[in-house]
Amino acid sequence: MALPPPILIATDVARRLEALLEHAPEGSEEVVAKLEEELARAELREPSAMPGDVVTMHSRVGFLDEISGATHEVRLVYPQEAGQVAGDVSILSPAGAALIGLSVGQSIDWPLPGGRTTSFRVTRVVAHPSY
């Protein structure tokens, strides 16, 4: 696996995710551990200093699964928001945890359930929440 790319996460999002991970649902241990790793290595920025091409919570993001060739467009949401709108993906899903903090053009290798691994590449950030 290649070294993971640098990521940016807004300070308020990092605090909320840390609190979420402390009370994560049973059965999400693998994703929680990976998301904790991502938070630990992230460069934290004030929300007003976040570039528009970075995936953050409530971003609508286009990405490519470089292994399968499948393209997707999703909105990254908190677990309690998932399932309310088609195309929403929880931060506690493998794709959600992989995408947070990436910029357009960056790729990350990511483990999937069942021992598989994929590589996600961000192709666009269609909508970025305004702070």
Number of C-alpha atoms within 10 A of each C-alpha: 8 7 7 14 14 14 19 22 25 19 15 12 17 17 12 11 20 15 11 16 17 9 8 16 12 6 8 13 13 15 23 23 11 17 23 16 11 20 21 11 15 19 14 19 16 12 16 9 10 20 13 16 20 23 31 29 22 19 22 21 23 20 22 18 18 15 11 10 10 10 14 13 18 20 25 27 21 17 16 8 12 17 12 8 9 9 15 21 24 22 26 26 17 20 22 22 21 23 26 22 25 25 23 18 12 18 22 21 19 18 17 15 9 6 6 8 13 14 19 25 21 24 19 18 22 15 15 19 12 10 8
